[in-house]
Amino acid sequence: MKSSPRKPGFETLAIHAGQDPEGLTGAVTVPIFQTSTFAQEAVGKNKGYEYGRTGNPTRTALETCLAALEGARWGLAFASGMAASDAVAHLLSKGDHVVMGDDVYGGTYRLFARVFDRAGIDLTAVDMRKLDAVRRAVRSRTKLVWIETPSNPLLKVLDIAALAEIAQKARALAVVDNTFASPYLQRPIKLGADLVLHSTTKYLGGHSDVVGGALAGNDAELRDRLAFVQNAAGGVPGPFDAWLVLRGAKTLGVRMDRHSANAQAIAEWLAEHPKVTRVNYPGLATHPQHALARRQMRAFGGMLSFELRGGETFAKRVAARTKIFALAESLGGVESLVEIPLAMTHGSVRGTKLAPPAGLVRLSVGIETVDDLIDDLAQAIG
Ligand SMILES: *Cc1c(COP(=O)(O)O)cnc(C)c1O
């Protein structure tokens, strides 16, 4: 990028950071370096790349771009959001303790409760909206405070700056899962977080065509420890997957504006519907953390959940009756999706205190024409 006196804005970084025209041919789009190894001129003399697990230029472009979008010094790309979470968990040792929200992505809870428990890592899940409950949960061996906001699937909004301060006092790392908001809507590093985590499968990729994950942060030593795990454990994205996320990220800003506008209109429509008993969307003035969301986020995103009179049975019927909203797991793509969390994405927390209401319906609102989306919900709810 040519130098300019003002710092480039988000959309400019999304399209250009780490993506200078390629040196050999001038290709404007970062090539997919589909190779597993790189020839060396002499032993130990290379152009910065040796083996594809350790590094790949397409992945480097993505890592540079993601860091820029998060306002962080470094980024690391992984094969999935869970591979990124797994790398963070690998920073811990036997006897260490993690404090986590009580409404997190089911797979995150499962990783700590059912995989790393066997490595002797302790876990406490608390309602992180209550800062005193978080302070009480922190112990001398607390090394991680895991913050997911807005949360999945109840759209609770957590105070990143306040929680990062609690973590810092406890000498624990504050990790923010920024998947729902994306860096366009929320910048946790500026609010004091040590690490930002993404499932790039969702809004960053944005087209439901790739599975990926990422971490970003400022601390160089932390980067080295995580890059060591990334290479040692090997949960890296392939070059084509890295390229798909890089391409998706270019349009993140315009997509998030439309996702947010569509979700706001749908949340307001649902809130007025006689068969709807509850709507969870941070953009509604009735949301308990609406003021915090306004402070912390640029807009309120494309995710919402709601409950219906008639409970679980009716909710499942509605989810099966939509025509534009596909009944599917995942989120963050251009197309609208509907699901029943307890029966689908959150099956792994069934029977625990993290279980969402059985009749909760979650929408990932896409960027289709909003009137078509509202008509679809209207015919499905009846
Ligand atoms: C999907 C998701 C993950 C896990 O990411 P994968 O790419 O599916 O491994 C983690 N956190 C949140 C909030 C998610 O939505």
The ligand as a Tripos MOL2 file, in Angstrom:
@<TRIPOS>MOLECULE
LIG
   15    15     1     0     0
SMALL
NO_CHARGES

@<TRIPOS>ATOM
      1 C1        -18.7670  -21.4990   15.1540 C.3       1 LIG1
      2 C2        -18.2160  -20.8800   16.3680 C.ar      1 LIG1
      3 C3        -17.0380  -21.3470   16.9580 C.ar      1 LIG1
      4 C4        -16.2930  -22.5590   16.4270 C.3       1 LIG1
      5 O1        -15.7660  -22.3270   15.1660 O.3       1 LIG1
      6 P1        -15.5880  -23.4580   14.0290 P.3       1 LIG1
      7 O2        -15.0670  -22.6990   12.8710 O.co2     1 LIG1
      8 O3        -16.9310  -24.0880   13.7990 O.co2     1 LIG1
      9 O4        -14.6150  -24.4560   14.5750 O.co2     1 LIG1
     10 C5        -16.5520  -20.6690   18.0750 C.ar      1 LIG1
     11 N1        -17.2100  -19.6150   18.5970 N.ar      1 LIG1
     12 C6        -18.3530  -19.1500   18.0630 C.ar      1 LIG1
     13 C7        -19.0280  -17.9810   18.6910 C.3       1 LIG1
     14 C8        -18.9080  -19.7640   16.9500 C.ar      1 LIG1
     15 O5        -20.0520  -19.3170   16.4340 O.3       1 LIG1
@<TRIPOS>BOND
     1     1     2 1
     2     2     3 ar
     3     2    14 ar
     4     3     4 1
     5     3    10 ar
     6     4     5 1
     7     5     6 1
     8     6     7 2
     9     6     8 1
    10     6     9 1
    11    10    11 ar
    12    11    12 ar
    13    12    13 1
    14    12    14 ar
    15    14    15 1
@<TRIPOS>SUBSTRUCTURE
     1 LIG1         1 GROUP 0 **** ****
